């Protein structure tokens, strides 16, 4: 009888120890998973936002809303090895508008040693070819610059097929002129509703905020705009922050030859 009780107690103790050990192991794995996620998205007080630190190359995009920028201060900013290595700069909008700060930003960013790129804000109800010509008249791309970018965020009163037709016209005219494939910028919801399944052979720059690791998109992407609330030395207002999806070799391979 005593032997049976002993065996029963031993079995209960064994089961208890096994359950506790398994629970501790699961908790430990969960802690390691949580810690790895925290290490990948680190808050940098100097930038005012969390930064997805697992990416090697970081940058910003600017327009007239940032007003006069001290590009040397932007270039010098280095926070725990996070440096801003590229900047997309608004150049044109629609068929005739030019960003009033573009020429200065275009010149000064290059002088400061920051890789620069120019973008066009697309008006879906306007002629795609005329919008491309507006961009071409005002942007002189040089070796080492980023490819031209089309920023498309609104349909206005156009239908999706009409939007895509004018967008394709812009892309074709610009690519034929610069001999480099343009980048398409948009935010995730607009992409899903209007562009998904189209233009998949173009590099994509996607805006999707408050994500811990990457944008929630099924197709490949080249740049990710992960915040619009960043702070940068030399810029008075908030700034959009971006990362490049690749290493320094693939980044250089993207640039205008």
C-alpha positions, 0 to 999 in steps of 0.5 A: 500500500505504501509503495503505491502511495509513494509511486503516486506521490512521485508521479504527481511531483514529476508531473508538477515539475514537468508542467512548471519546467515547460511553463518556464521554458515557454515564458523564456522563449516568449521573453526572447521573442519580445526582446528581439522585437524591442531590439529591432525597433528602438526609440531614439530621443534625438530623432523623437521616434522609434527607429527600425534599427535592423535596417542599414540605410536611413533617410528622410523626405522633404518639401516646402513644408520643411522650409529652409533646411541646414543640410550640413547639420542633417548630414552631421547628425549621428545617433548611435550609428544611425545616420541619414544617408539619403533624402527624397525632395519634392520637385513638382506637382501637376502640370505646372507647379514647382516646389519653391524650395526644390532648387535650393534643397536639390543643390544644398543636399548634394553639397552636403554629401547626402544622396538625393532623389526628386519626386513629383506629386501626381494629380490623377485628373491631370494629363500624365504626359504633361505632368511628366514634362513638368518634372523633366523640365525642372529636374536634372538627374546626375550620376549617383542620384536616386531614380525619379519618384512619382508620389500618388496618394489621391484619385480625386474624381478619376476612376481607378482605370483612368488613374492607372492609364495616366500613371503609366503615361508618366512612368513611360515618359520619365523612364524614356527620358532618364533611362532609369526605371522610376519609383512609385510612392504611395501609402498602403491603403491606396495601394491595396485599393488602386494599384495592387496587381499593377506596376509590380515591376516598378520599385515601390516606396510605401508609407505605413506607420506604426508598424514594428518591423516592416509595412504589411504588404505582400509584394516586394518593396524598396523604401518604407516610410515608417514615420512622419513625426521625426526630428532632425538637426537643421530642420525646424518642423517634423520630418518623414523618416524612411528606410531602404530595404537592402544593404549598401551594395544594393543601394548603390546599384539602385542609383543613377549610373 
